[in-house]
Structure formats: structure tokens, C-alpha cells
Amino acid sequence: MPNKKDIIIKGVAASPGIAIGKVFLLENNDFCLIRKEIPKNKREGEKKRLNDAIEKTKAELKVTHDKINSVLGKNYARIADVHLLILDDPSIRKDVYKFINDGVNAEYAIFKVIDKIVHSFETIEDDYFKERTLDIQDIGKKILGNLLGKQRTTLASSNGDSIVVSHNLTPADTVAIKEKLVKGFAADIGGKTSHTAIVAQGLAIPAVAGLKTISSQAKTGDTIIVDGNKGKIILSPTAATLAKYKKECSIQFAKRKELEKLKDLPAETIDNHKVLIFANIDNPDEVQSVLDSGAIGIGLYRTEFMYFNRKTMPSEKDHFEEYFKVAEAMSPYPTIIRTIDLGGDKLTRMGLLNIEQEENPFLGLRAIRLCLKYPNIFINQLRGVLKASAYGKIRLMYPMISSLEELHEANKILEKVKQDLKKEHIKFDEKIEVGSMIEVPSAVMIIDAIAKEVDFVSIGTNDLIQYTLAVDRVNENVASLYDPLHPTILRFIKRIIDESHKAGIDVGMCGEMAGDPYYTPVLLGLGLDEFSVASVQIPKIKRVIRNISFENVQRIAEEVLKCGDRDSISKIISSVQIQ
């Protein structure tokens, strides 16, 4: 039982690691708003007050955008772009004007409009859009602050021993966190797709989000422990708890130092079996961390970020510029670019597409299906990929292939794009390798046919497990049924590997299963050729591989494939774990 003096608050593990320091509290700006009646002859003046506050807010955000761009990079600057896009939305100003025309003050009007938008977003069953309610609330508070002449506490007086505690973090806070080199942070709200989590992971800072009450319980100067591994914080810890976590920090630091020594060593077992370890990335700003981790390429470049926080579809030029930067920086190592893996429902909500609402978008128009239905989206991206392939070793990969017909149709469009580029005398890699994600059961069952028509395959375990077991892993009612060690999943993986090897092609894995060291021995034993994982996980996976025998894990895999239940499989795998 924990000591009663320990105040333990559980939340969402936003970024791994442990940090011990002193609370620096960024107090939440909750304004006391009063509805005031504005006479007709003063309503135009009230609109001017509103416009002045919006313009001041916009100017502040542009400064923040530029600072984020210089400190964190262009793609993190998109965080501030979200706020600017909201401010530029004419419908918001129009709705606020309606309230003012009805005779209420600008503060109350902006509060009512923002509140209405937030409520509408909260009804959308999508984590990304639920997180955007935080952006809208932040904008409302900034405008109100400028209307009322009140400013938010800043991180100017924080130091390297600070752990930032806040209701939520704004884009301006993220710059200060980088500049002030704070140890970690904790927030009342946010999840794994929130800006808090994204920035924390990018800066390799321990963080916990979704704590609900931390900003009201903590005081500046309090001792706090942020456990980003377990998703909890400990406020005012006892001496015993503090000593325990200090020891854990020392152990983790020593482990990190040991893992750093593996950077330039091959992923090779003690009996000389070699595999390849690649990295997964979301944007070009992550390339340096890939190179620093010892990865020998990018096994999954998720291109979806290019479609977020913008008013129009990314152009061919947009695609080319982003892929060119990555390919050039990674050369001579390969970069596997996955074509857009979004649903039409998301693009519609972003205002980039207009399709009817789907009852079940998870089984609807998404990924390669979307590209084949709207080929212009696909063609723009393919042209960008091919043009960038002249400047580095790029491979192309299609997501969510479920039939040979889809593969043939995608390749037909690709071939047409190639012919067009030739006619335009534009250079590209004419022998660019093309692969397929294997992430739906139908693709597993026809893998023998697919493998004969592609240059490589990559197993997307996140979707494969969900589709195979009919489990939504973010649904807390059934999340426990999401099981990478289900006998069916392991047999599917073995089938994919064996049939692909018969066709003479390599098999990679880019899902979360590949990045968990617990599964490394069995995946290696099943014959996986390539692991593609988050950069931070690469040394951990490499350490396991370099300390096991390939012959031994092959035997383990054979035993596992004979099992019909998870418990038996888990016991076998636990016997070969590297401590």
C-alpha cells in the first residue's frame, strides 16, 4: 500500500521516462464573465473591441509560430498553425457579431460561440477531433485575455529543475519548454494525440496527460515525480518513494548509456543471424533522431500529417518538398513512404473532401480505397514521391491492400504517373521498389499471390489485430481482448513470412508489436527480416537481438505455433526474455 502522504494521480502516459523536480504551475485562465447589455449606439464599438482583440491574438500567434519554427522545426510549427486557422475562420466572427447585434458584450459573445463549437466537436467519435476542442478553447481564452487585458503566466522564470504543471499547454508553452530545458510536464487534459504528447515525445521529455485535477492540486515549488512509463504522477512524495524513484532514475540513466553503445553495432544474434532495424516517422523533423538512434533507414514514413491543419489538399509541390528533405537527409539509407492512410470521414471533417457520413468509417472509405475512389489525391502524392526518388533511396508502400484487384489498380495509376513524368522529362527512380502493407485478414490469406507482385511487404499489426479479433483497442470495454499473442495472430505472421520468403521478398513489421522488446524473440524466431519502430525503441530491440540465439528462438517459435491459448504462449515467450 502506498504511504498516505503520497498523492498519486493517474492519467495517460504521454511520453516515456521518469522525471523528479519542482512544480512550476502555469495557472489556468478561467475568467469570470458577466453578460452585459450593450445599447445600439455602442455595438459597433463593441465589434471593434472584438476585432482588435482578435488581431492582437493573431499577432501573438504569428510570433509564437516563428519561434516554434526556429526552435522545434517547421512541422511542430503546425501546432500554432491550427490556432491561426481557427482565428481566420470567418464563421466564428460572424456568429459573435450576431450576439453583439442582439445587445450583449463581446466577452460574453465569444464565450457563447466557442462553447457551442466545443460541444459540437465533443460529439464526434474521433480522438483527433476531440483533441481539437482544446485548440478552440485555447483560442477563446486568448481572445478573452486580450479583451480583458489579462495575461497568462509564462515559463520565463522556470529553470532546469522545473516540471511544468498546467491545465493544458499552448503552442507558446512548447517553445519555452524547449528553451528552458524543463525536466518534464503534467497536464489536466489531453491524450496520446494531444499537442502535449506530440511535443513531449519530440523533445524526449517524460510527460503525463489526462490527469484532470493536477493543476488544482499542485503548487509552484512542490516536489513532484512524473512517471511517463506508467502514466501517473506523485505529488509531495515521501522520502521512501523519492528514494525509490531516484534509484529508478539512476538505473534508467545507466541503461540509456549502455544502450547508446549499441548505436553503430549490427542487429545480429549471438549465432550470427542478422536482421535490419528501421525507424517509423511522422514528419521530416524526426530524421535527426532516426540517425542518432542507429537506424539504417525509415521503414514507415506516415504521410498523414501533411493533411492536417490546412485549408486545401497538399499539392504535388508540397509532397515533393517534404519527401525530398527526408530522402536527401537519409541517403544512402532507404525511406519507405506509405501513401495516405486516412479515412474520407476525417478529410471531410477537415474540410478537404465532401463525402456522406459513414456508419462505420473504420470499415469504410480509407487508405488505398480512398486513393482509388479519388485518384487525383493519389496522383498528386505519387508524383511527389517519384520526383523525390531522384534524390534518395525511396520505396513506395500501399496501405490496407485487401485484394489483388486493388494492388493492380494502384499499380496501373502508378505506371500512368511514371509515363507522364517521362513525357515531361522529369527525373525519377524508374526502378523504385513498391510494397504492400499486410494488415487485413483477406491479404494474409492471399499473401502467396500478393508476394509475387510486390518487392516487399510490411506487416501492420495494429490494424491486423483489430480486424482479425474484431476488437477496437481504444474501446475500454474490449481493449483487454486486443492481444498480439493470440494464436491466430502469430499463425498469420508466420504465414506472411513463409509465403513471402517463397516468393523471394523480405518481410518487415511496422506496427507497435515490432517496437515492444517482449515480442522480439518470437518475431525473430518466426523469421521476420526487418523491424520498423519508434527511434527511442531501436536500442532496446537491438539489445534483445544481440543477446539471444537465433537457433533457440526458432525452436521457441515452433513451440508457440503449436499452442492454442494465450497463457501457454506467454509462458514460453517469458522463458526467453532478456532482463
DODREN-394124 format. One record per residue (C-alpha): x, y, z. Coordinates in steps of 0.25 Angstrom, whole numbers, plus 5000, padded with zeros to 4 digits. Example, Ala and Ser with C-alpha at 12.3 -4.5 7.8 and 13.67 -1.06 7.14 Angstrom:
% residues 2
5049_4982_5031
5055_4996_5029
***
This chain:
% residues 579
5000_5000_5000
5006_5014_4997
5009_5023_5008
4997_5032_5011
5005_5044_5009
5008_5041_4995
4998_5048_4986
4997_5039_4973
4989_5043_4961
4987_5034_4949
4986_5039_4935
4991_5036_4921
5005_5032_4918
5008_5043_4908
5024_5041_4907
5032_5031_4914
5043_5033_4925
5043_5038_4939
5046_5052_4944
5047_5057_4958
5047_5072_4961
5039_5084_4966
5026_5088_4961
5025_5101_4952
5010_5104_4951
5004_5110_4939
4991_5115_4945
4979_5113_4936
4972_5126_4932
4957_5124_4935
4951_5137_4934
4939_5142_4942
4929_5146_4931
4917_5155_4932
4907_5157_4922
4905_5172_4919
4895_5179_4911
4901_5188_4900
4892_5199_4895
4890_5200_4880
4899_5212_4878
4911_5205_4885
4910_5192_4877
4919_5196_4866
4930_5200_4877
4928_5186_4883
4931_5179_4870
4943_5188_4869
4948_5183_4882
4946_5169_4878
4953_5171_4865
4965_5178_4872
4966_5166_4882
4966_5156_4870
4977_5164_4863
4985_5165_4875
4983_5150_4877
4987_5147_4863
5000_5155_4864
5004_5148_4877
5001_5134_4870
5010_5138_4858
5021_5142_4867
5019_5128_4874
5019_5121_4860
5032_5127_4856
5039_5123_4870
5034_5109_4869
5039_5108_4855
5053_5113_4859
5053_5105_4872
5046_5092_4869
5045_5092_4853
5034_5094_4843
5025_5082_4845
5024_5086_4860
5020_5100_4856
5007_5094_4850
5003_5094_4865
5002_5109_4864
4996_5108_4850
4984_5101_4856
4981_5113_4865
4983_5123_4853
4974_5115_4844
4963_5116_4855
4965_5131_4856
4963_5132_4841
4950_5125_4841
4940_5136_4837
4928_5128_4842
4933_5130_4857
4934_5145_4855
4920_5145_4848
4914_5137_4860
4920_5146_4870
4915_5158_4863
4901_5152_4863
4901_5152_4878
4907_5166_4879
4896_5171_4870
4886_5165_4880
4892_5174_4890
4902_5166_4898
4916_5169_4901
4928_5164_4893
4933_5155_4904
4920_5148_4907
4918_5147_4892
4932_5140_4889
4929_5131_4901
4916_5126_4895
4921_5124_4881
4933_5116_4886
4925_5108_4896
4915_5104_4884
4927_5099_4875
4933_5091_4886
4920_5084_4889
4919_5080_4874
4933_5075_4874
4931_5067_4886
4920_5059_4879
4930_5054_4869
4935_5040_4871
4949_5042_4867
4961_5045_4877
4967_5055_4867
4955_5064_4866
4952_5063_4881
4967_5068_4884
4964_5080_4875
4954_5085_4885
4966_5088_4893
4971_5097_4882
4958_5104_4881
4957_5106_4896
4971_5112_4896
4968_5122_4885
4955_5126_4893
4964_5129_4905
4974_5137_4897
4963_5146_4891
4957_5147_4905
4970_5151_4911
4973_5162_4901
4958_5167_4903
4960_5168_4918
4975_5172_4918
4979_5160_4926
4992_5152_4922
4995_5137_4925
5007_5133_4934
5019_5129_4925
5031_5120_4927
5041_5131_4927
5044_5129_4942
5045_5114_4941
5058_5106_4941
5065_5093_4938
5059_5087_4951
5045_5090_4947
5034_5081_4944
5023_5089_4937
5008_5086_4942
4997_5092_4934
4982_5090_4931
4987_5090_4916
4999_5094_4909
4999_5105_4898
5008_5106_4886
5016_5117_4892
5018_5108_4904
5024_5097_4896
5035_5107_4891
5038_5111_4905
5039_5097_4910
5050_5095_4899
5057_5107_4902
5057_5106_4917
5060_5091_4917
5050_5087_4927
5050_5073_4932
5036_5068_4929
5022_5073_4929
5008_5068_4934
4994_5073_4929
4980_5072_4933
4975_5069_4919
4980_5063_4906
4983_5049_4901
4992_5042_4893
4989_5050_4881
4989_5063_4888
5000_5074_4886
5005_5071_4900
5008_5057_4896
5014_5061_4882
5023_5071_4887
5028_5063_4899
5031_5051_4890
5038_5060_4880
5047_5066_4892
5049_5053_4899
5043_5059_4912
5035_5050_4921
5020_5054_4922
5007_5050_4927
4994_5056_4921
4979_5054_4925
4982_5056_4940
4969_5064_4942
4972_5071_4955
4987_5072_4955
4987_5088_4953
4977_5090_4964
4985_5081_4974
4999_5085_4971
5006_5098_4976
5019_5104_4970
5031_5099_4978
5024_5085_4981
5033_5073_4979
5027_5064_4968
5030_5051_4961
5026_5049_4947
5025_5035_4943
5023_5035_4928
5025_5020_4927
5013_5017_4936
5004_5029_4933
5004_5035_4947
5010_5046_4956
5013_5046_4970
5012_5059_4977
5019_5062_4990
5025_5048_4991
5030_5042_5004
5045_5041_5006
5044_5026_5003
5036_5028_4990
5046_5039_4986
5058_5030_4989
5051_5018_4981
5049_5027_4969
5063_5033_4969
5069_5019_4969
5060_5016_4957
5065_5029_4950
5079_5025_4952
5076_5011_4947
5069_5016_4935
5081_5026_4932
5091_5015_4933
5082_5007_4923
5082_5018_4914
5097_5020_4914
5098_5005_4911
5088_5005_4900
5095_5017_4894
5108_5008_4892
5099_4999_4882
5096_5010_4872
5107_5006_4862
5106_4991_4865
5098_4982_4855
5085_4975_4860
5092_4962_4860
5089_4950_4869
5100_4942_4877
5100_4932_4866
5102_4942_4854
5087_4943_4849
5085_4958_4844
5073_4966_4843
5070_4980_4840
5064_4991_4849
5058_5003_4843
5050_5015_4849
5036_5020_4848
5034_5035_4846
5022_5045_4844
5030_5057_4839
5043_5061_4834
5047_5068_4847
5049_5054_4853
5060_5050_4843
5071_5054_4852
5066_5045_4864
5066_5034_4854
5080_5036_4850
5084_5038_4865
5077_5024_4868
5086_5016_4859
5074_5012_4850
5078_5008_4836
5067_5014_4829
5052_5018_4830
5043_5006_4830
5030_5015_4831
5028_5029_4827
5014_5033_4831
5010_5044_4822
4996_5047_4828
5002_5059_4836
5002_5067_4822
4987_5067_4822
4985_5072_4836
4983_5087_4840
4981_5093_4826
4970_5098_4817
4974_5091_4804
4979_5078_4800
4994_5077_4799
4999_5080_4785
5009_5072_4777
5020_5082_4781
5016_5080_4796
5018_5065_4795
5031_5067_4787
5038_5077_4797
5035_5068_4809
5039_5055_4803
5051_5061_4797
5056_5066_4810
5055_5053_4817
5061_5045_4805
5073_5054_4804
5076_5054_4819
5074_5039_4820
5083_5036_4807
5089_5025_4805
5079_5019_4815
5065_5015_4809
5052_5022_4813
5039_5015_4811
5028_5025_4809
5014_5020_4811
5003_5026_4803
4992_5033_4810
4985_5025_4821
4973_5034_4825
4958_5032_4824
4949_5040_4816
4942_5044_4828
4954_5051_4834
4957_5058_4821
4942_5063_4821
4943_5068_4835
4955_5075_4832
4948_5082_4820
4957_5075_4810
4947_5066_4804
4932_5064_4804
4926_5051_4805
4914_5046_4813
4915_5041_4827
4919_5027_4828
4913_5018_4839
4926_5011_4841
4938_5018_4835
4947_5008_4841
4942_4999_4830
4939_5010_4820
4946_5018_4810
4960_5019_4815
4975_5017_4811
4976_5011_4797
4961_5011_4795
4961_5026_4797
4972_5027_4787
4965_5018_4776
4952_5026_4778
4958_5039_4777
4971_5037_4768
4975_5052_4768
4978_5051_4783
4987_5039_4779
4993_5044_4767
4998_5057_4774
5005_5049_4785
5011_5039_4775
5016_5050_4766
5023_5056_4779
5028_5042_4783
5034_5039_4769
5040_5053_4767
5047_5052_4781
5052_5038_4778
5063_5044_4769
5069_5050_4781
5070_5038_4790
5066_5023_4792
5051_5023_4793
5042_5012_4793
5027_5013_4792
5017_5005_4800
5001_5004_4799
4993_5003_4812
4981_4994_4814
4982_4985_4802
4971_4975_4803
4971_4969_4789
4979_4967_4776
4970_4976_4769
4973_4987_4778
4988_4985_4776
4987_4984_4761
4978_4997_4760
4988_5005_4769
5000_5000_4761
4992_5004_4748
4991_5018_4753
5006_5018_4757
5010_5014_4743
5002_5025_4737
5009_5035_4746
5022_5029_4742
5019_5031_4728
5014_5045_4730
5027_5049_4737
5035_5043_4725
5028_5051_4715
5031_5063_4724
5045_5059_4724
5045_5059_4740
5055_5050_4746
5051_5039_4756
5055_5025_4760
5049_5017_4749
5052_5004_4757
5046_5009_4770
5042_4998_4779
5027_4996_4782
5022_4989_4794
5009_4986_4801
5004_4987_4816
4998_4974_4820
4988_4978_4831
4975_4971_4828
4972_4956_4828
4968_4955_4814
4982_4960_4810
4988_4949_4819
4980_4938_4812
4985_4943_4798
4999_4946_4802
5005_4936_4793
4999_4943_4781
5002_4957_4787
5016_4954_4789
5019_4950_4775
5015_4964_4770
5022_4973_4780
5036_4976_4784
5034_4975_4799
5023_4974_4810
5021_4981_4823
5012_4975_4834
5003_4986_4840
5000_4979_4853
4991_4990_4859
4980_4988_4849
4983_4973_4846
4980_4970_4861
4968_4979_4861
4962_4974_4849
4965_4959_4852
4960_4959_4866
4948_4969_4864
4954_4978_4875
4955_4993_4876
4967_4995_4884
4963_5009_4889
4949_5004_4894
4952_5002_4909
4941_4991_4909
4948_4982_4900
4962_4987_4900
4967_4975_4908
4963_4966_4897
4974_4973_4888
4984_4962_4888
4997_4962_4879
5000_4947_4885
4986_4942_4880
4989_4929_4873
4983_4933_4861
4991_4946_4860
5004_4938_4862
5000_4928_4851
4996_4939_4842
5010_4946_4844
5017_4932_4841
5008_4930_4828
5012_4944_4823
5027_4942_4826
5027_4928_4820
5020_4931_4807
5027_4944_4805
5041_4937_4806
5036_4926_4796
5034_4938_4786
5048_4943_4789
5044_4956_4797
5047_4962_4811
5037_4964_4821
5036_4976_4831
5027_4979_4842
5024_4994_4846
5013_4992_4856
5014_4994_4871
5017_4980_4873
5030_4981_4866
5034_4992_4876
5032_4984_4888
5044_4976_4893
5035_4966_4899
5031_4961_4886
5045_4962_4879
5049_4947_4882
5037_4941_4876
5037_4950_4864
5051_4947_4861
5048_4932_4862
5037_4933_4853
5046_4939_4842
5044_4954_4842
5054_4961_4834
5052_4975_4837
5047_4983_4850
5042_4997_4848
5040_5004_4861
5040_5017_4868
5054_5023_4869
5054_5022_4884
5052_5007_4884
5063_5004_4874
5074_5001_4884
5064_4993_4893
5061_4984_4881
5075_4983_4877
5080_4979_4891
5070_4967_4891
5074_4962_4877
5089_4963_4881
5087_4955_4893
5079_4943_4888
5082_4931_4879
5074_4930_4866
5074_4915_4867
5068_4916_4881
5057_4926_4877
5053_4917_4865
5050_4906_4874
5042_4915_4883
5034_4920_4871
5031_4905_4867
5026_4902_4881
5018_4915_4881
5011_4911_4868
5006_4898_4874
4999_4905_4885
4984_4908_4885
4983_4918_4896
4990_4931_4900
4994_4927_4914
5003_4915_4909
5009_4924_4898
5012_4935_4909
5019_4925_4918
5028_4920_4906
5032_4934_4902
5034_4939_4916
5045_4928_4917
5054_4935_4907
5053_4950_4912
5065_4958_4913
5066_4965_4927
***
